[in-house]
Amino acid sequence: IKSMAAPGQLRKESLQLYRDIVRAARNFRWPNEEGRPWRDVLVESARSEFEAARHLTDSEEVMRRLIVGRHCLDEAARKFEEKRQSLTREPGKPPEPAR
């Protein structure tokens, strides 16, 4: 990762991360403790984070947030897939190895 990315590239990466978060949130259909669908909560939270960072001018800070955001999204997707597989797997069958 370059320490000083072009602003246009950071914007492109930011939009891609936001789209990926919204896409991933579609999988979270069940309600939280307050009865709100998790997908709505997750999209709202992501939107809030992106709006708060909209006026950042330090490209290293923007890049750091993009890296952390991507890592969190990847971890959530991995855990979601592991749980989905454990719920759909036949009883007594060992889990498939992680990719």
N, C-alpha and C positions, 0 to 999 in steps of 0.2 A: 504494500500500500504506500502510495506516495505521501510524503508529509504535507505537501501543498497541492491539493487537487484544484482544478479549475472550477470556478463557481457553477458553470453550466453542468459539469459532470456531477457535482454534489447535488444539484437540484434534480438531475435525472435519477441519481441513486436514491434520493429522498422520496421521490414520487414512486419509484419502483418498490421500495420498502413499504410505503403506505399501502399501495395496491396489494402487495403480498399479505400484509396484515389483515386487510379487509377480506381478502379471499380466504385466508385461513380461519377467520372468525366465523365464516358461514358454517363451519363444522360444529360450532358450539351452540347447539339448539336448545339445550335445557335451561331452565330458569335458575337464577341465583337464590339466595336466602330471602330476598325481597320480592321474588316473583318476576323479575325482569330477565329476559333472555340474555345469556352470557354474551352472545354475539353482539348485542346492542351495547352492552357495558364495555366490551373490548374495543369496539369501533369508536365509541365515545371517548374512551381513555386515550386511544392512539391519536385521535383528532386533536384532543386537548394538548397532548405532548408535542405534536407537530406544530400546532398553532403557537405554543409557547416558545418554540425554537425558531419560528419563522424569521425573526429579525436578527439572528446571530450572525456576526460578521467574521468571527474567528474560524477559519476553515479547519483548523486542527480540532476545535471543539465540535464542530459539525461532524467531522469524520469520526471522532470518538463516539458520538451519539449514534451514528449510523452503524458502527461496528457493534456496539452494545445492543442496539435494536435488532440487528440481524441475528446476533447470537441468541437473544431471548426468543425470537420467533422460531429459529431452528430448533432450540431446546423444547419449546412448547409443542411444535409439530412432531418431534421425535417421541415425546412422552405421550402425546395423544395417540399416535400410531401404535405404540407399545400397548397402551390400555385397550385400544380397539381390537388388537390382535388377541390379547388375553381374554377378552370377553367373547370373541367369536371362535376361539380355539376349542377343540374337543377336550373334555375333561381328561386329565392324565397325559395329554400330549405335551411334550416339552416345547418351550417357546422357540420361535425361529431366531437365528442369530441376527444381531443388529447389522445394518448395512452401513 
